[in-house]
Each structure stands twice: as C-alpha cells, then as structure tokens.
Amino acid sequence: MADEIIAGQATPDSPRANRPDAADLLEKKSSQLQSLLTCCYGDCSEWFDAIGAVHRDHVMWIASDLAGEVAELAQQLLRRINAADASAPT
C-alpha cells in the first residue's frame, strides 16, 4: 500500500497580493471621476443645477477627493517608473 501524502497547510497570501496595484486603482479612480463629472455639465447640467447648492457642493467635494487620489496614484506610478529606470543597467 502506498504511503498517503498529506499536503501541508497553505501559506496565506501576502496582504499586497490581494490589494489592487496603483495602475489598476488609477484606472478605476479616473473612470469614476470622469463619470462623476459627466453628471455636472452638458445634457446632465439641468440635473446638477436642480439638486441644490448643498448637494452640488458635496458632488464637487467628491470630485475633488477623487482628483486628489488620481494625482497621488499618478505620482506613485511615476516614482515606481523612475526607480525602475534608475536601477536598469545602461
């Protein structure tokens, strides 16, 4: 009779393995910002005008937060690209 093989316990995934990478987050956040701002001009501007000053302020606050996150993610990617370029053999 063959010996039974028992697999060891699976090692947990790294916390970084489950987190989206900065490029993925940048793509998602910029898409969200674009969709949000689309509601504020053109054919949708009547809706934006009708929601009232407080809600318009909140929408623009969200847009500002998203724009800040997009800028930070872009900076992270640029730092990563610059670091990779600096360490690449010439």
C-alpha positions, 0 to 999 in steps of 0.5 A: 500500500502506498504511503498517503501524502498529506499536503501541508497547510497553505501559506496565506497570501501576502496582504499586497497580493490581494490589494489592487496595484496603483495602475489598476486603482488609477484606472478605476479612480479616473473612470469614476471621476470622469463619470462623476463629472459627466453628471455636472455639465452638458445634457446632465447640467439641468440635473446638477443645477436642480439638486441644490447648492448643498448637494452640488457642493458635496458632488464637487467635494467628491470630485475633488477627493477623487482628483486628489487620489488620481494625482497621488496614484499618478505620482506613485506610478511615476516614482515606481517608473523612475526607480525602475529606470534608475536601477536598469543597467545602461 
